[in-house]
Amino acid sequence: MNHDYQKDISGCGLTGLISRKKKRISGGQIVKSLCLMTDHLYAFHVMYDDPEVRWSVEDHLKANYKIEKVEEIPTAPVKAIPISPLLMRYFVSPLKNKLVAEMQPDDFVVETVMKVNSEISGAYIFSSGKNMGAFKGVGNPAEIAEFFRIDEYEGWTWTAHTRFPTNTPGWWGGAHPFTLLDWSIVHNGEISSYGINKRYLEMYGYKLTLLTDTEVATYMLDLLIRRHGLDIRTACQALAAPFWKNIDAKDEAGREAFTALRQVYGSALLNGPFSILFGHSNGLVGINDRIKLRPLVAATKDDLVYMASEESAIRAICPKPEKVWTPRAGEPVIVEFE
């Protein structure tokens, strides 16, 4: 007898509630609670410069994902933004038969992002995480916020960026933030090591197509933390590694650790003036370059942590912070949820 049975390794959960005063509770409450504990969907936000290529992207998604919902990203009319790409979002989960061998869903999603952004001209996936979304475009920050109706969203972590393009083109896909899965990166400055970083990332299958240096920071963090398993602090030490003279001044254990990190991840070092904020599913991190050529200020008030290029930006929304400080060069500010 042939039993064609394979165990389905899926998330399990349980829930319970009780009224200590023996008040009757609708069964709908337990159903609502239980149904919440399902696998969250990936949310693809897609820009279409050419609406005709939408069908090519959707054919690819249908062949590889279970699509739960498709909708246009809600926008509002803004006089200063008369023309924009077609903006769509798709809530999806990878088809199990597409996850070959030991491939993880995150790897499959990254492959999809790279394929669409590099091979389907006129389409660009600009957000691909769970429980997150990126909203970006070309225009004044207040106008972009009004266009995307940002005041209608709520979240426990926010990152934002205002940018005047200097040595890279200003286009919708090239605006900040840059995202991959649940990484969201905003960056002030210039990464002069872009060429070395780009070639290093390409060795691991990343395709850099967005015409800006910020893209390398996003993919480098994904490589070091998600794929190579480094903790966030160690990954930051690889991106903004101490100078050799500072490594030589450490104790023996410190010298060995930082020497090994520089030798293994020399091509991951980001050179040039920069300050970076990156949000992820477990918190928010701020870091600047190892010479501190770009400003970064942090502050706290109650359970809130603020980071910005200028203290005035923090005081605009938190007039009386409990603590304000300027992080040292190359020293990350790491905030995690309790």
C-alpha positions, 0 to 999 in steps of 0.5 A: 500500500502506498501512502502518499503523505508528507507532513506539512510543516506549518505554523501552529498556534493556540488561543484562549480567553475566560470571563472571570465573572462568567460573562458570555463571550461570542464565539466570533471573538475566539475565531477572530483571535485564532484567524489572526495567527496565520502566516503573514503575506509578502506585500509587493509594491510595484511601479509601472512606467509602462502600464502594458508590462503589468501583465508580464509581471502579473503572469510571473507572479501568478505562476509562482505565488498564491495571490491573495489580493491585488489593488492600486495603491491609494493616492490623492490628487496633488497639483505638483504631481500631475504624472506618476507611474501606475502604482499597484500592490500585491499580497502574495505567498510563494507556491510551495512547489516552487520552493526547490530543495531547501530554499526559504521563502525569503530567498524566493522573494529576493529572486523575484525582486531581482528578476523583475527589476533587472529583466522586465523593463518598465516595472520595478518592485520597490517594496517586498516585505511583510508588515511593511510598505515603502512609499516614495516618489519625485517631489517635495516630501510634503507633496509625496506624503499627501499623494500617498495619503501617509496620514492614513497609515499607522506603524510602530517604526517609521523612516523617511528621507528628503533628497536633492539628487546630486550625482544620481538621477532623480526618478521614482524608483531611485527615490528613498527608501530602498527596501528588500524584504523587511529592510528599509534603508534611508541614506544621507551622503555618498558611498564612494566604494560603490564599485567594489561593493557592487561587484562583491554583491554580484558574486552572491547573485544581487543585481544592482539596477537602480542607478544609485549608491544607496542600493548597495547598503540595502543589499549588503545588510541583507547579505551579512545579516539574513544570509550570513547570519551576523548579528546587527552590531557585527554587520555594522562593524563590517560596514564601518570598520575601524581603521587599522591603527585603531584595531592595533590599539585594541586588546588581543581579543579585540585585535583578532576579532576586528582583523578577522572581520576586516579580512573576511568582509573587506569588500563590504566596507562602505567608504565615503561620507554617510549616515544611514537609518535602517528599519527592520522587523525587530527594530531600528538602527542608525549608523554613520561613517567611521570619520563622521563626515555626515551628521547623525543625532539621536534622542529619547523620550519615554519609550520613543527613540528618535534619529535624524540628520539634525536635532531640529528635525527631532525637536519639531515632533519632540520639543522636550526630549529626555536625552539628546546625543551625537553617536560617535563615528562608526558606532551604531545606535541599535534599538530593538522592541521590548 
